[in-house]
Amino acid sequence: IEAACNAHPTADVFINFASFRSAAASSMSALKQPTLRVVAIIAEGVPESDAKQLISYARANNKVIIGPATVGGVQAGAFKIGDTAGTIDNIIQCKLYRPGSVGFVSKSGGMSNELYNTIARVTDGIYEGIAIGGDVFPGSTLSDHILRFNNIPQVKMMVVLGELGGSDEYSLVEALKQGKVQKPVVAWVSGTCARLFKSEVQFGHAGAKSGGELESAQSKNQALRDAGAVVPTSFEALESVIKETFEKLVEEGNIPPVPEVTPPPIPEDLNTAIKSGKVRAPTHIISTISDDRGEEPCYAGVPMSTIIERGYGVGDVISLLWFKRSLPRYCTQFIEICVMLCADHGPCVSGAHNSIVTARAGKDLVSSLVSGLLTIGPRFGGAIDDAARYFKDAYDRGLMPYEFVEGMKKKGIRVPGIGHRIKSRDNRDKRVQLLQKYAHAHFPSVKYMEYAVQVETYTLSKANNLVMNVDGAIGSLFLDLLSGSGMFSKQEIDEIIEIGYLNGLFVLARSIGLIGHTFDQKRLKQPLYRHPWEDVLYTK
């Protein structure tokens, strides 16, 4: 606090939002700062002994305490302290954006907001409003602020809202009787309903409890009335009494017209503006494949219940979430076949090996899965997109198979989808044969696959292991699926290949196997893997 005061020597009001546990100590520290003259304590429940010490120190050093248990105060058109006056909308409605002629003081913070609105409806508005707080020992009293308002020329009348319990209102009664207040005072003490209860009732504030007849709301209202304050017969009549008092002062010429100012436009609450259709908030994410805002999630507009009721499979879900449309059954079944055939290729391939080693190192499922997936690339399972891209380009340009292969050779590029470490002319990949068999039986056209077979025929004339692999089969057949289904434009097909949809199919499929290898190693409780020395060629 001392450092803040030194950094801002012109600041003279301290607003303390600390809890009741530390509010007293920090408030005392603030009161001891020479530059601070007002301390507002927001916390409720400050121990009464601590509150008494703060009040004693403040009065001895000519300081002012607002609270404890206050929402603060406001000087219209200037500033507010604490949470008083509510939202910007309420501040505008209560005309607190410019000074009026009424000084207002209340024990209750919530009721002060209510009275700001009431006063604004029947007068030219508030000049200053204070909620002193509802604790038994407030730092400043109702009469303290009424006497202060009496010395402010801009304040022409005062409104006081007290409550049952305590004797604070009687200090105001004495001030009125002694003639210390020359301006009209409209007052009301809440809590008249307490007499309807057979036993003593503790209301919301710590101090709102009648300890005897003198502390009752009725006795206080009568004492204020006898002392010269304008006191209505009920709270409901308070508004009309304020209005009558104000209008009388206007008629007597004691209140000149307050210049009205146009407040700056209030930025409308975003949620309210969106609901009314006035604005469209910028979004951080755009999603076109699924929507979970209704009663059930939808995939590309198809409700989850429909997917289940119609017996959709994994291929159908992929067609909705990846391609945003329901593909024919032969297409979705082909997708499922690709997933099944590519799910695993044994423990020796790089992806499975990585997942196995990671799992045996004690890592979790996700870490083991990711370590295997990170090996997918141009040399392992990641050539489907390239195979489709190059086969499509060559076929669409009308290149003969040998022209395509020799052209790739001149560029120093291996033909994607051709070549295998194990398979050969006499030991074909069974997966490729199954895919080709399915396509011949169900696809309306297999022109890209037939072109890939012609390329394979030429490459086999060069080497026995330059056979079509599963990447080449899936890549060429997916081209036939996309073009033969009649559901995709040329631009969409090019985009699908460019984005990486086909490699995504391998990633999805192989994740099944990598997860299986991870579970297998953990189930077998395999120890940490260390590569054998005899399998390493050490050289200098």
Stockholm file with secondary structure:
# STOCKHOLM 1.0

chainA/1-540         IEAACNAHPTADVFINFASFRSAAASSMSALKQPTLRVVAIIAEGVPESDAKQLISYARANNKVIIGPATVGGVQAGAFKIGDTAGTIDNIIQCKLYRPGSVGFVSKSGGMSNELYNTIARVTDGIYEGIAIGGDVFPGSTLSDHILRFNNIPQVKMMVVLGELGGSDEYSLVEALKQGKVQKPVVAWVSGTCARLFKSEVQFGHAGAKSGGELESAQSKNQALRDAGAVVPTSFEALESVIKETFEKLVEEGNIPPVPEVTPPPIPEDLNTAIKSGKVRAPTHIISTISDDRGEEPCYAGVPMSTIIERGYGVGDVISLLWFKRSLPRYCTQFIEICVMLCADHGPCVSGAHNSIVTARAGKDLVSSLVSGLLTIGPRFGGAIDDAARYFKDAYDRGLMPYEFVEGMKKKGIRVPGIGHRIKSRDNRDKRVQLLQKYAHAHFPSVKYMEYAVQVETYTLSKANNLVMNVDGAIGSLFLDLLSGSGMFSKQEIDEIIEIGYLNGLFVLARSIGLIGHTFDQKRLKQPLYRHPWEDVLYTK
#=GR chainA/1-540 SS CHHHHHHCTTCCEEEECCCTTTHHHHHHHHHTSTTCCEEEECCSCCCHHHHHHHHHHHHHTTCEEECSSCCEEEETTTEEEETTTCSHHHHHHTTTTSCCSEEEEESCHHHHHHHHHHHHHHSSCEEEEEECCSSSSCSSCHHHHHHHHHTCTTCCEEEEEEESSSSHHHHHHHHHHTTCCCSCEEEEEECGGGGGSSSCCCCSSTTCCCCSGGGSHHHHHHHHHHHTCBCCSSGGGHHHHHHHHHHHHHHTTCSCCCCCCCCCCCCCCHHHHHHHTSCCCCCSCCCSSEECSSSSCEETTEEHHHHHHTTCCHHHHHHHHHHSSCCCHHHHHHHHHHHHHHSCCCSSSHHHHHHHHHHHTTCCHHHHHHHHHTTCBTTBBCCHHHHHHHHHHHHHTTCCHHHHHHHHHHTTCCCTTBCCSSCBTTBCCHHHHHHHHHHHHHCSCCHHHHHHHHHHHHHHTTCTTCCBCHHHHHHHHHHHHHHHTSCSCHHHHHHHHHHTHHHHHHHHHHHHHHHHHHHHHHHTTCCCCCCCGGGSCCCC
#=GC SS_cons         CHHHHHHCTTCCEEEECCCTTTHHHHHHHHHTSTTCCEEEECCSCCCHHHHHHHHHHHHHTTCEEECSSCCEEEETTTEEEETTTCSHHHHHHTTTTSCCSEEEEESCHHHHHHHHHHHHHHSSCEEEEEECCSSSSCSSCHHHHHHHHHTCTTCCEEEEEEESSSSHHHHHHHHHHTTCCCSCEEEEEECGGGGGSSSCCCCSSTTCCCCSGGGSHHHHHHHHHHHTCBCCSSGGGHHHHHHHHHHHHHHTTCSCCCCCCCCCCCCCCHHHHHHHTSCCCCCSCCCSSEECSSSSCEETTEEHHHHHHTTCCHHHHHHHHHHSSCCCHHHHHHHHHHHHHHSCCCSSSHHHHHHHHHHHTTCCHHHHHHHHHTTCBTTBBCCHHHHHHHHHHHHHTTCCHHHHHHHHHHTTCCCTTBCCSSCBTTBCCHHHHHHHHHHHHHCSCCHHHHHHHHHHHHHHTTCTTCCBCHHHHHHHHHHHHHHHTSCSCHHHHHHHHHHTHHHHHHHHHHHHHHHHHHHHHHHTTCCCCCCCGGGSCCCC
//
